[in-house]
Amino acid sequence: MSEKARRKFNLTHHHTIILGAGAAGLHCAAYVAGQGRSTLVIDHAKAPGEKIRISGGGRCNFTNTRTAPKHFLSANPHFAKSALARYTPADFIALVERHGIAWHEKTLGQLFCDDSAKQIVAMLLDEMARAGADLWLNTAIIEVEKTDQGFAVTVERDGRRQTLSCANLVVATGGKSIPKMGASGFGYDLARQFGLPVVEPRPALVPFTLTGALHEEAKALAGVSVAGRVVAGRGAREAAFDEAILFTHRGLSGPAILQASSYWREGETVRLSLAPGVSLAGALKDKARAGDGRKTVETALATLLPERLAGAVCARAGVAGRLAEQGRKSLDRLDAAANEWDIVPAGTEGWRTAEVTLGGVDTDALSSRTMEAKAVPGLYFVGEVVDVTGWLGGYNFQWAWASAHAAGTAIAAGD
């Protein structure tokens, strides 16, 4: 489009416009602008990287050293392989260290800032600024249209509407999780507008809610945490997680539950093991032989499980009295009540507390190497908006970095 035409239609042209100033959007901007491409990042929020800021208890679990394709869910489990292989946790760690950000590993390969998640936001903004990209906050996206030259993006900023043009458009608007921070389904609507299919989004990494007697039991145990195992999903979708289970006033939470929620579907059974790998029946028999037979079974069990949980397990199994009085069937029933506790959640706490979104833009419509829409040249989708969802523990940030790198380097290498 000529300069005269741009003035006529009040168009301000950029090589690339990125919608969304979150992890993926900010990271992508640095790659595009770094090659001298005029780049603009737009977001409706007052501040960039808000999900980064609140993540990891304010310290940002920015990656996971155990990252592998098996730690991601997608309708196409192979889609993420290319991007993840070309931008690894080591690459992001190197970036963090170049900026002098101290970090540490907690458990299971999870890396956190020693100080604050704000350091990661500042790092991304610094990288973007050094590359020459611009950032517009408090800017509402009114309309996006395809043009012969690329795309026209109408925005409202400082009370004034204007139309911008670009050759490439990157959608990094995230998913629907944590709506109080402005999350919405905008990216999915945009994908559908351009004819791309969307795998139905659903809350993931989210606590379970319970009803009836199960809810009353969980409420009585609220605050109790135990290192357990949770098995959820059916068939090829079944997965087991050995991490903490936390009882809440609404139901169940904790890392093992959050992980399981990504595999669970409404109406399905979830199995809880409160002492995985331990035969409680055998352990209690050993205690009886060791001289604890005069203790109540509840007291003996409380040496193996949290006290309140031991009482609840005994009540559910219908086992009471002294340990020495218990026969094999009673102890087996007690073991099953603890390690084969099958429940059917009423649901989840939904988008309000979900850490991420499961589902999103169908990967069949995207290039796994560049994140570009196969049927719409110049249109890219990165980060959470894509149907790639990681496990708890920094995997979703690694997908944000890797997909942003894939799109950003592809755009920068283009004409």
C-alpha positions as CSV (number, residue, x, y, z in Angstrom):
1,M,0.0,0.0,0.0
2,S,1.3,3.4,-0.9
3,E,2.1,6.2,1.6
4,K,-0.7,8.2,0.0
5,A,-3.2,5.4,0.6
6,R,-2.0,5.0,4.2
7,R,-2.7,8.7,4.9
8,K,-6.1,8.4,3.2
9,F,-7.2,5.6,5.4
10,N,-5.3,6.7,8.5
11,L,-3.3,3.5,8.5
12,T,0.0,3.2,10.4
13,H,2.0,0.3,9.0
14,H,4.1,-2.2,10.9
15,H,5.9,-5.2,9.6
16,T,4.4,-7.3,12.5
17,I,1.8,-6.6,15.1
18,I,1.6,-8.9,18.1
19,L,-1.7,-9.1,20.0
20,G,-1.0,-9.8,23.7
21,A,1.8,-8.6,26.0
22,G,2.1,-11.8,28.0
23,A,5.0,-14.3,28.0
24,A,4.7,-15.5,24.4
25,G,3.9,-12.0,22.9
26,L,6.8,-10.2,24.6
27,H,9.3,-13.0,23.8
28,C,8.2,-13.2,20.2
29,A,8.6,-9.4,19.7
30,A,12.3,-9.4,20.5
31,Y,13.0,-12.0,17.7
32,V,11.0,-10.1,15.1
33,A,12.3,-6.6,15.9
34,G,15.8,-7.9,16.4
35,Q,16.1,-8.3,12.6
36,G,15.1,-4.7,12.0
37,R,11.4,-5.5,11.4
38,S,9.1,-2.8,12.7
39,T,7.1,-4.5,15.5
40,L,4.3,-3.4,17.7
41,V,2.9,-5.3,20.7
42,I,-0.7,-4.4,21.7
43,D,-2.5,-5.3,25.0
44,H,-5.7,-4.0,26.7
45,A,-4.0,-4.4,30.1
46,K,-2.5,-1.6,32.2
47,A,0.7,-3.6,32.7
48,P,2.5,-6.2,30.6
49,G,3.2,-9.8,31.7
50,E,0.6,-9.9,34.5
51,K,0.3,-13.7,34.6
52,I,4.1,-13.9,34.8
53,R,4.0,-11.5,37.8
54,I,1.6,-13.7,39.8
55,S,3.1,-17.0,38.8
56,G,5.0,-19.3,41.1
57,G,3.9,-17.4,44.2
58,G,5.4,-14.3,42.8
59,R,8.7,-15.9,41.9
60,C,7.8,-17.3,38.5
61,N,8.3,-21.0,37.8
62,F,9.8,-19.9,34.4
63,T,10.7,-23.3,33.0
64,N,11.3,-27.0,33.8
65,T,14.5,-28.8,33.0
66,R,12.6,-32.0,32.5
67,T,10.7,-30.6,29.5
68,A,9.7,-33.3,27.0
69,P,6.7,-33.7,24.6
70,K,5.2,-36.2,26.9
71,H,4.5,-33.4,29.4
72,F,2.1,-31.7,27.1
73,L,-1.5,-32.4,26.1
74,S,-2.8,-31.7,22.6
75,A,-5.2,-33.3,20.1
76,N,-1.9,-33.8,18.1
77,P,0.7,-35.0,20.7
78,H,3.5,-34.6,18.1
79,F,2.8,-30.9,17.3
80,A,4.9,-29.3,20.0
81,K,8.0,-31.4,19.3
82,S,9.6,-29.2,16.7
83,A,9.3,-25.9,18.7
84,L,10.4,-27.5,22.0
85,A,13.4,-29.1,20.4
86,R,14.6,-25.8,18.8
87,Y,14.2,-23.7,22.0
88,T,15.0,-25.6,25.1
89,P,15.0,-24.8,28.9
90,A,18.8,-24.3,28.5
91,D,18.2,-21.5,26.0
92,F,15.9,-19.7,28.4
93,I,18.2,-20.2,31.3
94,A,21.0,-18.7,29.3
95,L,18.8,-15.6,28.7
96,V,17.9,-15.4,32.4
97,E,21.6,-15.6,33.4
98,R,22.6,-13.0,30.8
99,H,20.4,-10.6,32.7
100,G,21.9,-11.5,36.0
101,I,18.7,-13.1,37.4
102,A,19.5,-15.6,40.2
103,W,17.4,-18.7,40.2
104,H,17.0,-22.1,42.0
105,E,15.5,-25.5,41.4
106,K,12.8,-26.6,43.8
107,T,11.6,-30.1,42.9
108,L,10.9,-32.1,39.8
109,G,13.0,-29.8,37.6
110,Q,11.0,-26.6,38.4
111,L,13.1,-23.4,38.2
112,F,12.1,-20.2,40.1
113,C,13.6,-16.8,40.5
114,D,15.4,-16.3,43.8
115,D,13.9,-12.8,44.0
116,S,10.8,-11.9,42.0
117,A,8.8,-12.8,38.9
118,K,9.0,-9.1,38.1
119,Q,12.6,-9.7,37.0
120,I,11.4,-12.0,34.2
121,V,8.9,-9.3,33.0
122,A,11.7,-6.7,33.1
123,M,14.0,-9.0,31.2
124,L,11.5,-9.5,28.4
125,L,10.7,-5.8,28.2
126,D,14.4,-5.0,28.1
127,E,15.0,-7.6,25.3
128,M,12.1,-6.2,23.4
129,A,13.2,-2.5,23.8
130,R,16.7,-3.3,22.8
131,A,15.4,-4.9,19.6
132,G,13.4,-1.8,18.9
133,A,9.8,-3.1,19.3
134,D,7.1,-0.8,20.5
135,L,4.5,-1.6,23.2
136,W,1.0,-0.1,23.5
137,L,-0.9,-0.9,26.7
138,N,-4.4,0.2,27.6
139,T,-5.3,-0.4,24.0
140,A,-8.5,-2.1,23.0
141,I,-8.6,-4.2,19.8
142,I,-11.8,-3.3,18.0
143,E,-11.6,-5.2,14.8
144,V,-9.1,-7.3,12.7
145,E,-9.5,-7.7,9.0
146,K,-7.5,-9.4,6.2
147,T,-6.2,-7.1,3.5
148,D,-4.3,-7.6,0.2
149,Q,-1.2,-6.5,2.0
150,G,-1.7,-8.4,5.2
151,F,-4.0,-7.3,8.0
152,A,-5.8,-4.2,9.3
153,V,-6.1,-3.9,13.0
154,T,-8.5,-1.2,14.4
155,V,-7.7,-0.2,18.0
156,E,-8.9,2.3,20.5
157,R,-6.2,4.1,22.5
158,D,-6.5,7.2,24.6
159,G,-10.1,7.6,23.5
160,R,-9.2,7.6,19.8
161,R,-9.8,4.9,17.2
162,Q,-7.2,4.3,14.6
163,T,-6.5,1.6,12.1
164,L,-3.1,0.0,11.8
165,S,-1.8,-2.2,9.1
166,C,0.8,-5.1,9.1
167,A,2.2,-7.8,6.9
168,N,2.2,-10.3,9.8
169,L,-0.2,-10.7,12.7
170,V,0.8,-12.8,15.8
171,V,-2.0,-13.8,18.2
172,A,-0.6,-14.2,21.7
173,T,-3.7,-13.4,23.6
174,G,-3.6,-16.4,25.9
175,G,-6.6,-18.5,27.1
176,K,-9.6,-18.0,29.3
177,S,-7.9,-18.9,32.6
178,I,-8.0,-16.2,35.4
179,P,-10.6,-13.9,33.9
180,K,-10.1,-11.3,36.7
181,M,-6.8,-10.5,35.0
182,G,-8.6,-9.8,31.7
183,A,-8.4,-13.2,30.1
184,S,-11.0,-13.9,27.5
185,G,-11.7,-16.1,24.4
186,F,-10.7,-13.3,22.0
187,G,-7.9,-15.4,20.4
188,Y,-10.4,-18.2,19.7
189,D,-12.9,-15.9,18.2
190,L,-10.2,-14.5,15.9
191,A,-9.1,-17.9,14.8
192,R,-12.7,-18.8,13.9
193,Q,-13.1,-15.5,12.1
194,F,-10.3,-16.6,9.8
195,G,-11.7,-20.2,9.4
196,L,-9.4,-22.0,11.8
197,P,-11.0,-24.7,13.9
198,V,-10.8,-24.5,17.7
199,V,-10.6,-27.5,20.1
200,E,-13.2,-26.6,22.8
201,P,-11.4,-24.8,25.6
202,R,-11.8,-26.1,29.2
203,P,-10.2,-25.1,32.5
204,A,-7.0,-27.1,33.4
205,L,-4.7,-27.3,36.3
206,V,-7.7,-26.5,38.5
207,P,-9.1,-27.8,41.8
208,F,-12.0,-30.3,42.0
209,T,-15.3,-29.5,43.7
210,L,-17.3,-32.1,45.6
211,T,-20.9,-32.3,46.7
212,G,-22.9,-34.2,49.2
213,A,-21.2,-36.5,51.7
214,L,-17.9,-36.2,49.8
215,H,-18.0,-32.5,50.2
216,E,-18.7,-32.7,53.9
217,E,-15.8,-35.1,54.4
218,A,-13.4,-32.9,52.5
219,K,-14.6,-29.8,54.3
220,A,-13.9,-31.5,57.7
221,L,-10.4,-32.2,56.4
222,A,-9.8,-28.7,55.0
223,G,-6.1,-27.8,55.3
224,V,-4.9,-31.3,55.5
225,S,-2.2,-32.2,52.9
226,V,-0.7,-35.6,52.2
227,A,1.8,-36.9,49.7
228,G,-0.4,-39.1,47.6
229,R,-1.2,-40.4,44.1
230,V,-4.1,-39.4,41.9
231,V,-5.2,-41.4,38.8
232,A,-7.5,-39.7,36.3
233,G,-8.6,-40.2,32.7
234,R,-9.6,-43.2,30.8
235,G,-7.8,-45.5,28.3
236,A,-4.9,-43.7,26.5
237,R,-5.8,-40.5,28.4
238,E,-5.2,-42.1,31.9
239,A,-2.4,-40.5,33.9
240,A,-1.1,-40.9,37.5
241,F,0.6,-38.2,39.5
242,D,2.5,-38.7,42.8
243,E,2.4,-35.3,44.5
244,A,0.6,-33.5,47.3
245,I,-3.2,-33.8,47.7
246,L,-4.8,-30.9,49.6
247,F,-8.3,-31.1,51.1
248,T,-10.2,-27.8,50.9
249,H,-13.6,-26.3,51.9
250,R,-14.8,-26.8,48.3
251,G,-13.2,-30.2,47.5
252,L,-9.7,-31.2,46.5
253,S,-6.6,-29.3,45.4
254,G,-2.8,-29.6,45.6
255,P,-0.3,-30.4,42.8
256,A,-1.5,-34.0,42.2
257,I,-5.1,-32.9,41.9
258,L,-4.3,-29.9,39.6
259,Q,-2.3,-32.3,37.3
260,A,-5.1,-34.8,37.2
261,S,-7.7,-32.2,36.3
262,S,-6.2,-31.9,32.9
263,Y,-7.0,-35.5,32.2
264,W,-10.4,-35.8,33.9
265,R,-13.7,-35.4,32.2
266,E,-17.1,-34.8,33.7
267,G,-18.7,-37.9,35.2
268,E,-15.4,-39.9,35.4
269,T,-14.0,-41.5,38.5
270,V,-10.8,-40.3,40.1
271,R,-8.8,-42.7,42.3
272,L,-6.9,-41.3,45.3
273,S,-4.1,-43.1,47.1
274,L,-3.2,-41.5,50.4
275,A,-0.2,-43.7,51.1
276,P,0.9,-44.9,47.6
277,G,3.3,-47.8,47.6
278,V,2.6,-48.6,51.2
279,S,0.6,-51.5,52.4
280,L,-1.2,-50.0,55.4
281,A,-2.5,-53.4,56.4
282,G,1.0,-54.8,56.5
283,A,2.4,-51.7,58.3
284,L,-0.4,-51.9,61.0
285,K,0.2,-55.6,61.5
286,D,3.9,-54.9,62.0
287,K,3.0,-52.3,64.6
288,A,0.7,-54.7,66.4
289,R,3.5,-57.3,66.6
290,A,5.9,-54.6,67.8
291,G,3.8,-53.9,70.9
292,D,1.3,-51.3,69.6
293,G,-1.6,-53.7,69.8
294,R,-3.3,-52.0,72.7
295,K,-3.4,-48.7,70.8
296,T,-6.6,-47.8,68.9
297,V,-6.4,-48.5,65.2
298,E,-6.9,-44.8,64.6
299,T,-4.0,-43.8,66.8
300,A,-1.8,-46.4,65.1
301,L,-2.8,-45.2,61.6
302,A,-2.1,-41.6,62.6
303,T,1.6,-42.5,62.7
304,L,1.3,-43.3,58.9
305,L,-1.1,-40.6,57.9
306,P,-2.0,-37.1,59.2
307,E,-4.1,-37.4,62.3
308,R,-7.3,-36.0,61.0
309,L,-7.0,-38.0,57.8
310,A,-6.4,-41.2,59.8
311,G,-9.7,-40.7,61.6
312,A,-11.6,-40.1,58.4
313,V,-10.1,-43.2,56.8
314,C,-11.1,-45.3,59.8
315,A,-14.6,-43.9,59.7
316,R,-15.0,-44.6,56.0
317,A,-13.7,-48.1,56.4
318,G,-15.9,-48.7,59.5
319,V,-13.0,-49.8,61.5
320,A,-12.7,-49.0,65.2
321,G,-11.2,-50.5,68.4
322,R,-7.8,-51.7,69.4
323,L,-5.3,-52.6,66.8
324,A,-4.8,-56.1,68.2
325,E,-8.5,-56.8,67.8
326,Q,-8.4,-56.2,64.0
327,G,-8.5,-59.1,61.6
328,R,-7.1,-59.3,58.1
329,K,-10.4,-58.3,56.5
330,S,-10.7,-55.1,58.7
331,L,-7.1,-54.1,57.9
332,D,-7.5,-54.8,54.2
333,R,-10.7,-52.7,54.3
334,L,-8.8,-49.9,56.0
335,D,-6.0,-50.1,53.3
336,A,-8.6,-49.9,50.5
337,A,-10.3,-46.9,52.1
338,A,-7.0,-45.1,52.0
339,N,-5.4,-46.3,48.8
340,E,-8.3,-47.2,46.6
341,W,-10.6,-44.2,47.3
342,D,-12.7,-43.7,44.2
343,I,-14.5,-40.4,43.9
344,V,-16.5,-38.7,41.1
345,P,-15.9,-34.9,41.4
346,A,-18.9,-32.7,40.9
347,G,-16.8,-30.5,38.7
348,T,-13.9,-28.0,38.9
349,E,-13.6,-24.5,40.3
350,G,-13.6,-23.4,36.6
351,W,-11.9,-20.5,34.9
352,R,-11.6,-18.4,38.1
353,T,-8.8,-20.5,39.6
354,A,-7.6,-22.5,36.5
355,E,-3.9,-21.9,35.9
356,V,-4.1,-22.7,32.2
357,T,-6.5,-23.5,29.4
358,L,-6.8,-27.0,27.8
359,G,-7.7,-26.9,24.1
360,G,-7.4,-23.9,21.8
361,V,-6.6,-23.2,18.2
362,D,-6.4,-26.6,16.5
363,T,-2.8,-27.5,15.7
364,D,-3.9,-29.2,12.4
365,A,-4.4,-25.7,11.1
366,L,-0.9,-24.5,12.0
367,S,2.6,-25.2,10.9
368,S,4.5,-26.9,13.7
369,R,7.7,-25.3,12.6
370,T,6.5,-21.6,12.3
371,M,3.1,-21.5,14.1
372,E,1.7,-19.9,11.0
373,A,-1.9,-20.6,9.9
374,K,-1.6,-22.9,6.9
375,A,-4.6,-21.3,5.1
376,V,-3.9,-17.7,6.1
377,P,-0.3,-16.5,5.3
378,G,1.0,-14.1,7.8
379,L,-1.2,-15.1,10.6
380,Y,0.5,-16.8,13.6
381,F,-0.7,-18.2,16.9
382,V,1.6,-18.7,19.9
383,G,1.4,-19.6,23.6
384,E,-1.6,-20.6,25.5
385,V,-4.1,-19.8,22.7
386,V,-2.8,-22.9,20.9
387,D,-4.1,-26.4,21.7
388,V,-0.9,-27.3,23.6
389,T,-1.2,-27.5,27.4
390,G,1.7,-28.4,29.7
391,W,1.8,-30.0,33.1
392,L,2.1,-28.0,36.2
393,G,5.7,-26.9,37.0
394,G,7.0,-24.4,34.4
395,Y,6.0,-26.4,31.3
396,N,3.5,-23.9,30.0
397,F,6.0,-21.1,30.2
398,Q,8.5,-23.2,28.3
399,W,5.8,-23.7,25.6
400,A,5.3,-19.9,25.5
401,W,9.0,-19.3,25.0
402,A,9.4,-22.1,22.4
403,S,6.4,-21.2,20.3
404,A,7.2,-17.5,20.4
405,H,10.8,-18.4,19.3
406,A,9.4,-20.5,16.4
407,A,7.1,-17.8,15.1
408,G,9.5,-14.9,15.8
409,T,12.5,-16.4,14.0
410,A,10.3,-17.5,11.1
411,I,8.9,-14.0,10.7
412,A,12.3,-12.3,11.0
413,A,13.7,-14.6,8.4
414,G,10.9,-13.8,5.9
415,D,10.6,-11.0,3.4
